[in-house]
Amino acid sequence: MIRINGIKLPIRHTKEDMIKSIGKALRISTSYIKDYNIIKQSIDARKAEVKYTYTVDVIFEESYKEKEITIVKHSRNSNVSIADLSRYDIKPNGTSLIAHRPVVVGTGPAGLFCALLLAKHGYEPLVIERGEEVDKRVKTVEGFWAGQDLNPESNVQFGEGGAGTFSDGKLNTNIRDNSHRYGFVLESFVAHGAPSEILYLNKPHIGTDLLRDVVKNIRNEIIALGGEVRFGAKLTDLIIEDNTLKAIEINGNEQIPCNVLIPALGHSARDTFDMFLSRGLTLLPKPFAIGLRVEHPQEMINHAQYGKDRIYLPPADYKLTHQSIHGRGVYSFCMCPGGYVVNASSEPGHLAVNGMSNHARDGVNANSAIVVTVRPEDFGGDGPLSGIEFQRKIEKRAYEIGQGKVPIQLFGDLLRDKESVTIGNITPNIKGGYKLANLKDCLPKPILDDIIEGIQVFDRKIEGFGNEEIILSGVESRTSSPVRILRDEALESNIKGIYPCGEGAGYAGGITSAAIDGIRVYEAIARKYKPI
């Protein structure tokens, strides 16, 4: 099959327009072209006329299928090549016997994909999750947003699907896909209920509303393939002999023999990190980023990004970066078109926010975090968990100034160092209660100064970005894990039998990269052990 990159077409184009462009690129008559498959679709808004850019695979009439190599040479076009149709397919080849079924801790994307492949290949994994299954979890979280007490074991951070269940469900990644793991992740999501468009959109997303069913369907397949999934099952201890894992403890009262453990923790499993450190795992502090959420009218972002073509296009996003005068990186993070700011707390007396969108992205506001990079030397403490204590400190202040609600402030009031007393023309779109406050009181001054500088710079890139009536909310402190659990080239920790995995372990940042790391850990186990 022939693949063509870089086909540009007007926003309002037809299938016939695409066929003509294919014929032109290949220098052949369109009568030989039967159809095409879209491999990638992106929006190019760099010029006045916004266009779609495509990569397509061409399907020929039967009489032309044997001439593909000749067509590629005849086209004299560097964007034309024979398509690589390889797919992910790595089967077990390990020779060691596994004494007990492997245990996967966590049902975020890393845990789910590791467990799915282990189950597919006969390892009969046990998956344990401290939170609730997704339907119960949604009710618990919605109850919290409505004013009920926080459940520290099942919330926006903990429960089936991980933190990504209450997010925009972005699936783009910068990871090179030479092993076709990324393609496998997308295909698996589609097979379990995600829209097929994620296979070709340049910036695919599922949306929180659809992602909930997808993770539930993956769980059901793991069970159908011989695995077991237990909710309300919190890893509370490790039983180690001679630097080798022998068993695990669940909920403080149940021991399970285990010699292969995959901790696919989220970035907020602070009590588990503490337990790991006490049991001798090597943990290191890791840079991450902190900041505030910003809300703009989605229509303003659409107009700035697409102009007159916005009525024909999906809600616009953005990705903004800046190097502050202090040398720190300032950037937009987890941008949610047509989304919500959500109270994403997981510890009583502490408050953090995140962003979330439904698949349609049809909310009135766009939001993203504007965050600043922080390094271990900024944490104000020593030891592997100093980043966690740094997070806790600013989350405690956010809780206090918001009196348990999400603290918000107009940008103009932040500039003047005064507490907001009323909102302007932008109404906050927040899941959970909010309170007008002065956000200066919950972030270190150098970080706040860099955020202000970044927003003012971004205003020169997107008109209106620094409007004084935009809404800021705090704090965005869970951008990535502040900890890395050290592992070797075989992806095993310093304690034999433990394979740290995913975002919480410090090896991923987002749904897709976490899922891919889960696949890599499956491969490490499959290289060493025979299936059960």
Secondary structure per residue as TSV (DSSP state, phi and psi in degrees):
chain	resnum	aa	ss	phi	psi
A	1	M	-	360.0	141.2
A	2	I	E	-93.6	137.2
A	3	R	E	-112.9	136.3
A	4	I	E	-121.9	126.4
A	5	N	E	-100.8	155.2
A	6	G	E	74.8	26.8
A	7	I	E	-76.8	122.7
A	8	K	E	-109.0	131.0
A	9	L	E	-137.6	151.2
A	10	P	E	-58.6	157.6
A	11	I	S	-57.6	-42.0
A	12	R	S	-99.8	77.6
A	13	H	-	-114.6	168.3
A	14	T	-	-113.7	171.7
A	15	K	H	-63.9	-35.6
A	16	E	H	-63.2	-37.1
A	17	D	H	-61.1	-40.9
A	18	M	H	-65.4	-44.7
A	19	I	H	-60.0	-42.2
A	20	K	H	-62.9	-40.7
A	21	S	H	-66.2	-36.6
A	22	I	H	-64.9	-47.0
A	23	G	H	-59.0	-40.3
A	24	K	H	-66.0	-42.8
A	25	A	H	-64.7	-34.9
A	26	L	H	-92.3	-11.7
A	27	R	T	59.7	47.3
A	28	I	S	-136.1	166.5
A	29	S	-	-70.2	140.8
A	30	T	G	-68.3	-13.8
A	31	S	G	-65.4	-20.0
A	32	Y	G	-87.9	-6.6
A	33	I	E	-95.2	116.6
A	34	K	E	-83.5	-45.2
A	35	D	E	-168.8	-172.3
A	36	Y	E	-153.4	156.1
A	37	N	E	-114.4	132.6
A	38	I	E	-79.4	122.6
A	39	I	E	-96.1	-36.1
A	40	K	E	-151.3	138.9
A	41	Q	E	-131.9	127.9
A	42	S	E	-135.9	166.0
A	43	I	E	-108.0	125.5
A	44	D	E	-105.5	104.4
A	45	A	-	-110.4	23.9
A	46	R	S	-76.8	-21.2
A	47	K	S	-115.4	174.8
A	48	A	S	-59.5	-40.5
A	49	E	S	-92.6	112.5
A	50	V	-	-73.5	136.7
A	51	K	E	-133.9	159.3
A	52	Y	E	-88.6	142.9
A	53	T	E	-117.6	132.6
A	54	Y	E	-123.7	150.4
A	55	T	E	-116.3	128.7
A	56	V	E	-132.4	151.4
A	57	D	E	-103.5	131.7
A	58	V	E	-96.0	134.0
A	59	I	E	-107.8	121.1
A	60	F	E	-99.2	159.5
A	61	E	-	-61.5	155.3
A	62	E	G	-53.0	-40.0
A	63	S	G	-68.7	-14.1
A	64	Y	G	-107.2	-4.6
A	65	K	G	-64.0	-30.2
A	66	E	G	-83.9	-0.1
A	67	K	G	-107.8	15.3
A	68	E	H	-62.6	-44.1
A	69	I	H	-62.4	-40.6
A	70	T	H	-64.1	-39.7
A	71	I	H	-63.7	-42.9
A	72	V	H	-59.8	-45.6
A	73	K	H	-65.9	-40.8
A	74	H	H	-67.3	-28.4
A	75	S	H	-67.6	-28.5
A	76	R	T	49.9	43.6
A	77	N	-	-127.9	119.3
A	78	S	T	-66.9	-15.3
A	79	N	T	-87.2	1.2
A	80	V	E	-110.8	132.0
A	81	S	E	-155.5	170.1
A	82	I	E	-78.0	129.6
A	83	A	-	-69.7	140.2
A	84	D	-	-88.4	110.0
A	85	L	-	-102.0	17.8
A	86	S	-	-63.5	150.4
A	87	R	-	-130.5	162.7
A	88	Y	-	-66.8	129.8
A	89	D	-	-162.5	84.2
A	90	I	-	-117.6	112.1
A	91	K	-	-100.0	159.0
A	92	P	-	-62.9	140.9
A	93	N	-	-137.7	15.7
A	94	G	-	-69.9	157.4
A	95	T	-	-117.7	-13.8
A	96	S	B	-78.4	147.5
A	97	L	-	-82.0	140.0
A	98	I	-	-100.2	121.8
A	99	A	S	-68.9	-35.9
A	100	H	S	-137.6	157.7
A	101	R	-	-60.1	142.4
A	102	P	-	-66.5	148.0
A	103	V	E	-114.1	125.1
A	104	V	E	-104.0	127.9
A	105	V	E	-103.5	111.6
A	106	G	-	108.6	140.9
A	107	T	-	-115.5	29.5
A	108	G	S	-73.0	-175.9
A	109	P	H	-59.5	-36.8
A	110	A	H	-63.4	-49.0
A	111	G	H	-65.8	-42.3
A	112	L	H	-64.0	-44.5
A	113	F	H	-73.6	-35.6
A	114	C	H	-62.9	-46.9
A	115	A	H	-66.4	-37.8
A	116	L	H	-61.2	-45.5
A	117	L	H	-71.7	-37.3
A	118	L	H	-60.5	-42.1
A	119	A	H	-67.4	-41.8
A	120	K	H	-58.6	-31.5
A	121	H	T	-107.9	19.6
A	122	G	T	88.8	18.8
A	123	Y	-	-92.0	-7.6
A	124	E	-	48.9	57.0
A	125	P	-	-67.8	150.5
A	126	L	E	-100.1	125.5
A	127	V	E	-110.3	124.0
A	128	I	E	-114.8	140.9
A	129	E	E	-137.9	125.0
A	130	R	S	-68.3	-28.2
A	131	G	S	-90.7	-167.5
A	132	E	-	-91.6	162.3
A	133	E	-	-65.8	159.9
A	134	V	H	-61.7	-38.9
A	135	D	H	-65.5	-43.6
A	136	K	H	-67.8	-37.8
A	137	R	H	-61.8	-42.7
A	138	V	H	-59.7	-42.6
A	139	K	H	-64.9	-39.4
A	140	T	H	-64.2	-45.0
A	141	V	H	-67.0	-44.0
A	142	E	H	-63.4	-34.3
A	143	G	H	-64.8	-40.6
A	144	F	H	-62.1	-44.8
A	145	W	H	-62.8	-26.6
A	146	A	T	-85.1	-3.0
A	147	G	T	119.1	-1.4
A	148	Q	-	-74.4	164.4
A	149	D	-	-64.2	149.6
A	150	L	-	-67.9	134.3
A	151	N	-	-94.7	108.5
A	152	P	T	-68.9	-9.6
A	153	E	T	-103.6	-14.2
A	154	S	S	-145.8	108.6
A	155	N	S	-160.0	-160.8
A	156	V	S	-63.0	-27.1
A	157	Q	S	-91.9	-36.3
A	158	F	S	-114.7	137.6
A	159	G	S	134.1	176.4
A	160	E	T	-58.1	127.2
A	161	G	T	96.7	-12.6
A	162	G	-	70.9	-167.9
A	163	A	G	-63.1	-27.5
A	164	G	G	-64.7	-19.0
A	165	T	G	-62.8	-32.0
A	166	F	G	-110.4	71.1
A	167	S	S	-152.3	-168.2
A	168	D	-	-81.0	-16.1
A	169	G	-	71.7	36.5
A	170	K	B	-67.0	143.1
A	171	L	-	-125.5	9.5
A	172	N	-	-79.1	155.1
A	173	T	-	-154.0	154.8
A	174	N	-	-97.2	4.4
A	175	I	-	-71.9	132.9
A	176	R	-	-67.9	141.8
A	177	D	-	-112.7	45.2
A	178	N	T	-63.8	-25.9
A	179	S	T	-95.5	3.0
A	180	H	S	65.4	24.0
A	181	R	H	-69.6	-40.1
A	182	Y	H	-61.3	-44.7
A	183	G	H	-59.6	-39.0
A	184	F	H	-63.9	-40.6
A	185	V	H	-60.3	-49.7
A	186	L	H	-63.1	-44.7
A	187	E	H	-62.1	-37.3
A	188	S	H	-67.4	-41.2
A	189	F	H	-60.1	-44.2
A	190	V	H	-63.8	-42.7
A	191	A	H	-62.1	-22.6
A	192	H	T	-107.2	17.2
A	193	G	T	116.8	-2.1
A	194	A	-	-76.2	153.3
A	195	P	-	-64.4	141.5
A	196	S	G	-66.0	-17.6
A	197	E	G	-61.5	-21.8
A	198	I	G	-66.0	-16.3
A	199	L	G	-71.5	-21.4
A	200	Y	T	-128.0	-17.2
A	201	L	B	-65.5	139.4
A	202	N	S	-65.1	-33.6
A	203	K	S	-124.3	73.5
A	204	P	-	-70.3	148.3
A	205	H	B	-149.4	156.8
A	206	I	-	-104.2	-43.3
A	207	G	-	95.2	144.1
A	208	T	H	-60.7	-34.4
A	209	D	H	-67.5	-39.1
A	210	L	H	-84.2	-31.5
A	211	L	H	-62.2	-30.3
A	212	R	H	-61.8	-42.5
A	213	D	H	-71.3	-34.4
A	214	V	H	-61.8	-48.2
A	215	V	H	-66.5	-33.9
A	216	K	H	-65.3	-40.3
A	217	N	H	-67.4	-36.6
A	218	I	H	-63.8	-44.3
A	219	R	H	-57.2	-44.4
A	220	N	H	-64.6	-34.1
A	221	E	H	-70.7	-39.3
A	222	I	H	-56.1	-44.0
A	223	I	H	-65.6	-44.4
A	224	A	H	-61.9	-27.7
A	225	L	T	-89.7	5.5
A	226	G	T	108.8	-0.6
A	227	G	-	-84.6	173.6
A	228	E	E	-132.2	139.6
A	229	V	E	-125.0	125.5
A	230	R	E	-120.9	127.3
A	231	F	E	-99.9	162.0
A	232	G	S	64.3	28.6
A	233	A	-	-120.5	100.0
A	234	K	-	-100.1	129.9
A	235	L	E	-70.9	117.7
A	236	T	E	-116.3	-13.5
A	237	D	E	-163.6	161.3
A	238	L	E	-120.1	136.4
A	239	I	E	-105.3	114.0
A	240	I	E	-123.3	133.6
A	241	E	E	-131.3	132.1
A	242	D	T	52.3	43.6
A	243	N	T	62.6	23.6
A	244	T	E	-130.8	135.5
A	245	L	E	-67.7	133.0
A	246	K	E	-116.3	-32.9
A	247	A	E	-162.9	167.0
A	248	I	E	-125.5	158.8
A	249	E	E	-113.7	136.2
A	250	I	E	-116.4	132.4
A	251	N	T	57.1	22.8
A	252	G	T	75.8	0.5
A	253	N	T	-143.1	3.9
A	254	E	E	-134.9	124.5
A	255	Q	E	-102.6	138.3
A	256	I	E	-127.3	122.8
A	257	P	E	-57.5	136.1
A	258	C	-	-159.5	126.6
A	259	N	S	-120.2	-0.9
A	260	V	-	-134.9	110.8
A	261	L	E	-121.4	130.6
A	262	I	E	-114.1	95.6
A	263	P	E	-77.3	96.1
A	264	A	-	-98.6	63.6
A	265	L	-	-78.7	154.8
A	266	G	-	-79.6	173.8
A	267	H	T	-74.6	-2.9
A	268	S	T	-111.3	10.0
A	269	A	-	-80.7	62.8
A	270	R	H	-65.9	-40.0
A	271	D	H	-66.9	-32.7
A	272	T	H	-70.6	-39.7
A	273	F	H	-58.7	-41.8
A	274	D	H	-62.3	-42.4
A	275	M	H	-64.8	-43.2
A	276	F	H	-57.8	-44.2
A	277	L	H	-61.8	-41.2
A	278	S	H	-68.2	-22.0
A	279	R	T	-96.5	5.7
A	280	G	T	97.5	4.6
A	281	L	-	-69.3	146.7
A	282	T	-	-84.8	114.1
A	283	L	E	-115.7	144.1
A	284	L	E	-127.3	143.3
A	285	P	E	-69.6	148.8
A	286	K	-	-136.6	142.3
A	287	P	-	-61.4	150.4
A	288	F	E	-149.8	-155.0
A	289	A	E	-144.2	148.7
A	290	I	E	-132.4	159.4
A	291	G	E	175.0	-148.6
A	292	L	E	-130.3	154.4
A	293	R	E	-85.6	143.5
A	294	V	E	-124.5	137.6
A	295	E	E	-116.9	132.6
A	296	H	E	-127.6	157.5
A	297	P	E	-61.6	132.0
A	298	Q	H	-61.2	-35.2
A	299	E	H	-61.6	-35.4
A	300	M	H	-64.3	-43.0
A	301	I	H	-65.8	-42.3
A	302	N	H	-58.6	-46.6
A	303	H	H	-63.8	-43.2
A	304	A	H	-66.1	-36.2
A	305	Q	H	-86.5	-35.9
A	306	Y	H	-120.5	-15.2
A	307	G	G	63.1	-137.0
A	308	K	G	-66.5	-20.4
A	309	D	G	-78.7	-3.6
A	310	R	G	-61.4	-27.7
A	311	I	G	-69.8	-15.8
A	312	Y	G	-103.0	0.1
A	313	L	S	-120.3	158.1
A	314	P	-	-68.3	165.5
A	315	P	-	-51.6	134.0
A	316	A	-	-78.7	150.1
A	317	D	-	-116.4	-173.8
A	318	Y	-	-156.8	159.7
A	319	K	-	-140.9	115.7
A	320	L	-	-124.6	139.4
A	321	T	E	-137.7	154.2
A	322	H	E	-158.7	144.3
A	323	Q	E	-101.5	115.9
A	324	S	-	-72.2	167.0
A	325	I	T	-65.1	-17.1
A	326	H	T	-90.3	-0.1
A	327	G	S	88.8	6.5
A	328	R	-	-93.7	150.2
A	329	G	E	-78.3	130.2
A	330	V	E	-119.5	129.5
A	331	Y	E	-156.0	158.5
A	332	S	E	-79.9	144.4
A	333	F	E	-139.4	137.3
A	334	C	E	52.8	54.9
A	335	M	E	-70.7	130.8
A	336	C	E	-119.6	97.2
A	337	P	T	-63.8	138.7
A	338	G	T	51.5	44.0
A	339	G	-	-119.7	-163.7
A	340	Y	E	-128.3	147.6
A	341	V	E	-86.2	136.0
A	342	V	E	-125.1	143.9
A	343	N	E	-71.6	111.4
A	344	A	-	-111.0	31.4
A	345	S	-	-68.2	151.1
A	346	S	-	-134.6	-3.4
A	347	E	S	-128.9	133.4
A	348	P	T	-56.5	140.1
A	349	G	T	78.9	7.2
A	350	H	-	-133.6	149.7
A	351	L	-	-137.9	131.5
A	352	A	-	-135.8	154.5
A	353	V	E	-120.4	161.2
A	354	N	E	-147.7	179.1
A	355	G	E	-116.6	152.7
A	356	M	E	-149.8	141.4
A	357	S	-	-136.3	148.6
A	358	N	-	-79.4	169.2
A	359	H	T	-58.3	-39.4
A	360	A	T	-72.3	-17.1
A	361	R	-	48.5	48.2
A	362	D	-	-103.6	16.0
A	363	G	-	-71.5	159.7
A	364	V	S	-74.6	-25.3
A	365	N	E	-111.6	148.6
A	366	A	E	-95.6	148.0
A	367	N	E	-143.7	153.1
A	368	S	E	-154.2	162.6
A	369	A	E	-86.3	139.0
A	370	I	E	-108.1	110.3
A	371	V	E	-123.7	161.3
A	372	V	E	-126.8	136.0
A	373	T	E	-66.7	133.9
A	374	V	E	-124.0	146.8
A	375	R	-	-119.0	164.0
A	376	P	G	-51.4	-33.8
A	377	E	G	-68.6	-13.6
A	378	D	G	-87.2	-11.8
A	379	F	S	-73.7	-20.1
A	380	G	S	75.2	24.3
A	381	G	S	-160.2	175.4
A	382	D	-	-114.1	162.1
A	383	G	S	99.4	163.6
A	384	P	T	-63.2	-26.3
A	385	L	T	-101.9	16.8
A	386	S	H	-65.6	-30.4
A	387	G	H	-65.6	-36.5
A	388	I	H	-64.8	-42.6
A	389	E	H	-65.8	-34.5
A	390	F	H	-63.1	-45.1
A	391	Q	H	-59.0	-48.4
A	392	R	H	-58.5	-39.3
A	393	K	H	-61.2	-47.2
A	394	I	H	-75.8	-30.4
A	395	E	H	-68.7	-35.8
A	396	K	H	-64.3	-41.9
A	397	R	H	-65.9	-38.2
A	398	A	H	-62.9	-41.2
A	399	Y	H	-62.7	-41.6
A	400	E	H	-68.9	-45.7
A	401	I	H	-74.4	-21.8
A	402	G	T	-93.7	-0.4
A	403	Q	T	50.8	45.8
A	404	G	T	88.7	-9.1
A	405	K	S	-106.9	166.8
A	406	V	E	-67.0	118.8
A	407	P	E	-77.0	131.9
A	408	I	E	-128.1	158.6
A	409	Q	E	-156.1	144.4
A	410	L	E	-73.3	145.4
A	411	F	H	-61.1	-39.0
A	412	G	H	-60.9	-38.2
A	413	D	H	-70.5	-35.5
A	414	L	H	-62.0	-40.3
A	415	L	H	-61.4	-34.1
A	416	R	T	-95.4	3.7
A	417	D	T	56.2	50.0
A	418	K	-	-135.2	144.7
A	419	E	-	-66.7	133.5
A	420	S	-	-70.0	140.9
A	421	V	-	-117.6	-10.5
A	422	T	S	-157.1	155.6
A	423	I	-	-89.9	163.4
A	424	G	-	-101.3	-128.2
A	425	N	S	-84.4	-5.6
A	426	I	-	-109.6	120.1
A	427	T	-	-89.9	127.2
A	428	P	-	-59.4	140.7
A	429	N	-	-113.2	82.5
A	430	I	E	-122.7	134.5
A	431	K	E	-90.3	110.4
A	432	G	S	112.1	158.3
A	433	G	-	-67.7	155.0
A	434	Y	E	-135.7	160.1
A	435	K	E	-141.4	135.1
A	436	L	E	-66.2	136.9
A	437	A	-	-156.1	-171.6
A	438	N	-	-117.8	107.5
A	439	L	G	-70.6	-11.2
A	440	K	G	-57.3	-26.9
A	441	D	G	-79.8	-3.8
A	442	C	G	-122.2	2.0
A	443	L	S	-129.9	145.9
A	444	P	-	-58.1	143.4
A	445	K	H	-56.3	-44.4
A	446	P	H	-59.7	-37.0
A	447	I	H	-67.0	-44.9
A	448	L	H	-63.1	-41.8
A	449	D	H	-60.5	-40.7
A	450	D	H	-68.7	-35.2
A	451	I	H	-64.2	-46.2
A	452	I	H	-59.5	-46.3
A	453	E	H	-59.8	-43.5
A	454	G	H	-61.9	-45.3
A	455	I	H	-62.0	-40.9
A	456	Q	H	-67.0	-36.2
A	457	V	H	-68.4	-41.9
A	458	F	H	-65.4	-24.9
A	459	D	T	-63.8	-25.1
A	460	R	T	-80.8	-14.0
A	461	K	T	-98.4	-36.0
A	462	I	S	-127.2	109.9
A	463	E	T	-59.6	127.1
A	464	G	T	96.5	-5.9
A	465	F	T	-61.4	-34.0
A	466	G	T	-101.2	22.4
A	467	N	-	-54.5	138.7
A	468	E	T	-68.3	-12.1
A	469	E	T	-98.5	2.6
A	470	I	-	-64.8	151.5
A	471	I	E	-97.9	129.9
A	472	L	E	-111.4	143.1
A	473	S	E	-136.8	153.0
A	474	G	E	-136.0	161.8
A	475	V	E	-114.4	150.1
A	476	E	E	-93.4	101.1
A	477	S	-	-124.8	-3.8
A	478	R	-	-110.9	44.7
A	479	T	S	-66.8	-38.4
A	480	S	S	-160.1	174.7
A	481	S	-	-69.2	136.6
A	482	P	S	-85.4	8.6
A	483	V	E	-134.4	145.7
A	484	R	E	-123.2	129.6
A	485	I	E	-91.9	113.6
A	486	L	-	-62.5	137.6
A	487	R	-	-139.4	158.4
A	488	D	-	-93.9	-169.4
A	489	E	T	-64.7	-23.9
A	490	A	T	-88.6	9.1
A	491	L	S	66.9	23.7
A	492	E	-	-105.3	144.0
A	493	S	-	-76.2	-179.7
A	494	N	S	-68.0	-18.5
A	495	I	S	-93.7	118.2
A	496	K	B	-63.8	136.6
A	497	G	T	98.1	-5.5
A	498	I	B	-110.5	125.5
A	499	Y	-	-118.2	87.5
A	500	P	-	-58.2	142.7
A	501	C	-	-148.9	139.2
A	502	G	T	86.3	-162.1
A	503	E	T	-69.1	-43.8
A	504	G	T	-63.0	-32.8
A	505	A	T	-78.1	-7.5
A	506	G	T	94.8	20.4
A	507	Y	S	-121.1	17.2
A	508	A	-	-159.8	169.0
A	509	G	-	-154.0	79.7
A	510	G	S	124.2	170.6
A	511	I	H	-59.3	-50.5
A	512	T	H	-69.8	-47.7
A	513	S	H	-64.9	-32.5
A	514	A	H	-66.9	-44.0
A	515	A	H	-60.4	-42.7
A	516	I	H	-63.8	-38.9
A	517	D	H	-66.8	-35.0
A	518	G	H	-60.6	-38.7
A	519	I	H	-65.4	-42.9
A	520	R	H	-62.1	-38.5
A	521	V	H	-68.6	-39.8
A	522	Y	H	-54.1	-46.0
A	523	E	H	-61.6	-39.0
A	524	A	H	-62.6	-41.6
A	525	I	H	-68.8	-41.2
A	526	A	H	-67.7	-25.3
A	527	R	H	-74.5	-22.7
A	528	K	H	-102.8	-40.2
A	529	Y	B	-114.1	146.4
A	530	K	-	-74.2	152.0
A	531	P	-	-60.9	158.4
A	532	I	-	-68.6	360.0
